[in-house]
Amino acid sequence: MSTQTPHINLPCRVPAGASPSGDGIVVGAGPVQVKAFIDFLCPFCKQFEGRSGPILDELAADEVISLVYHPMDWPCTPPAVVSIPTGLLLR
């Protein structure tokens, strides 16, 4: 088993504010990096953003943190959770 990190080709064009790896959008320039993995259609992500967003925005604006948003491309919505076999939840 190889312990080397595979080389990933970055896209030739990334949006302004993209993280160095090209997989997130950076807000703020603080020394502490906070990563938020979000699904735009997930009600739980919406709840997290509603409750935590204002304080994270304030910390990023004050350059206390660098907030890196990582949009997810798989659903974390309740139907995905409900589809887990019941036996797995009881272990």
C-alpha positions in Angstrom: 0.0 0.0 0.0 1.4 3.3 -1.1 1.7 6.1 1.5 2.3 8.8 -1.2 -0.4 11.4 -1.7 -1.7 11.2 -5.3 -1.1 14.1 -7.5 -4.3 16.0 -8.3 -4.4 18.3 -11.3 -6.0 21.6 -10.4 -8.3 23.3 -12.9 -6.7 25.9 -15.0 -9.2 28.5 -13.8 -10.5 28.8 -10.3 -12.8 31.4 -8.8 -11.4 34.4 -7.0 -11.0 33.6 -3.3 -10.5 29.9 -3.9 -8.4 28.0 -1.5 -4.9 27.1 -2.7 -6.1 23.5 -3.4 -9.0 24.9 -5.4 -11.6 23.0 -3.5 -13.0 25.7 -1.3 -13.8 29.4 -1.0 -11.8 31.4 1.6 -13.4 34.2 3.5 -11.2 36.3 5.8 -7.4 36.2 6.3 -7.1 35.2 10.0 -4.4 32.9 11.3 -6.9 30.2 12.4 -8.5 28.2 9.6 -12.1 27.0 10.1 -13.4 24.6 7.4 -17.1 24.4 6.8 -18.4 21.5 4.6 -21.8 22.5 3.4 -24.6 21.2 1.3 -26.8 24.0 -0.1 -29.9 21.7 0.0 -29.4 20.3 3.4 -31.8 21.6 6.2 -29.2 20.8 8.9 -26.5 22.8 7.0 -29.1 25.7 6.7 -29.7 25.5 10.4 -25.9 25.5 11.1 -25.4 28.5 8.8 -28.3 30.4 10.4 -27.0 29.9 13.9 -23.2 30.0 13.4 -23.0 32.1 10.2 -23.2 35.5 11.9 -20.4 34.8 14.4 -18.2 33.1 11.8 -18.7 36.1 9.5 -17.8 38.5 12.3 -14.6 36.5 13.1 -13.6 36.4 9.5 -14.3 40.2 9.1 -12.1 40.8 12.2 -9.4 38.6 10.6 -9.5 36.3 13.6 -10.2 33.3 11.3 -10.0 32.3 7.7 -13.3 30.6 6.9 -13.1 28.0 4.1 -16.4 26.9 2.7 -16.3 23.5 1.0 -19.5 22.9 -0.9 -20.3 19.2 -0.9 -21.6 17.4 -4.0 -23.4 14.6 -2.2 -26.6 15.0 -0.2 -26.6 15.0 3.6 -30.4 15.5 3.6 -32.7 13.5 5.9 -33.6 10.9 3.1 -30.0 9.9 2.9 -29.9 9.3 6.7 -33.2 7.4 6.6 -31.9 5.1 4.0 -29.3 3.6 6.4 -30.4 0.0 7.3 -31.9 -0.1 10.8 -29.5 -2.9 11.9 -26.5 -0.6 11.4 -28.0 2.1 13.7 -28.4 -0.4 16.5 -24.7 -1.5 16.7 
